[in-house]
Amino acid sequence: MDPYRLLKFVHVVSVTLWVGGSFSLSVLTWSVARSGDLPSLARILRLARLYGAALVGPASLLTLFTGLGMLWVLGISAEALWVRWGFVGIIGHFLIGATLLRRANQRLWALAYSPSVAGEALASARRQLALVNSAYLALLLSVVAAMTVKPV
């Protein structure tokens, strides 16, 4: 297997684990949070945090490095709009994931473990997490679109 095809394979697998896993966990978390099952919500959020640290972070870095490797192998400049949008996406991923998404998850997690949680506080935290997740996933999907369409 030539270097480009190997890099592309690892790149696609990394993106799949990163974006697919993030989307799946987002939907699962939202669904369980909406049900009001706090013990299950606490477990899902704990597992989501583990998944983020163990898989999403490394997969996103692997996506970046294999993407850079493919550019280098093909001799493509970073001037193309789709390449720049990829950089915007990876920076956005780290900024949103390390700040807004982490805080929203922690807030909901703390409420899930609270012995006397008010319904409105839980609903507010759930809405906040859904909003941040939606923005995050929209950014990731826009990068996937740019990478597949490759506008000039």
Residue pairs with C-beta under 8 A, 6 or more apart in sequence:
1 9
3 69
3 73
4 70
4 73
4 74
7 66
7 69
7 70
7 73
8 66
8 70
10 62
10 66
11 62
11 63
11 66
11 67
11 70
14 59
14 60
14 62
14 63
14 66
15 59
15 63
15 144
17 55
17 56
17 59
18 55
18 56
18 59
18 60
18 63
18 140
19 137
19 140
19 141
19 144
21 51
21 55
21 56
21 59
22 56
22 136
22 137
22 140
23 137
25 44
25 47
25 48
25 51
26 133
26 137
28 44
29 41
29 44
29 45
29 48
29 108
29 129
29 133
30 126
30 129
30 130
30 133
32 40
32 41
32 44
33 41
33 108
33 122
33 126
33 129
34 126
35 41
36 122
38 111
38 112
38 113
38 117
39 112
41 108
41 112
42 109
42 112
42 113
45 105
45 108
45 109
45 112
46 109
48 105
49 105
49 109
52 97
56 97
60 90
60 93
60 94
63 90
64 90
67 86
70 76
71 77
71 78
71 83
76 83
77 83
78 84
78 87
80 150
80 152
81 146
81 151
81 152
82 146
82 147
82 149
82 150
82 151
85 142
85 143
85 146
86 143
86 146
86 147
88 143
89 139
89 140
89 142
89 143
89 146
90 143
92 136
92 139
93 136
93 139
93 140
96 132
96 135
96 136
96 139
97 136
100 132
100 136
101 129
101 132
101 133
101 136
104 125
104 128
104 129
104 132
104 133
105 129
107 125
107 128
107 129
108 122
108 125
108 126
108 128
108 129
111 117
111 121
111 122
111 125
112 122
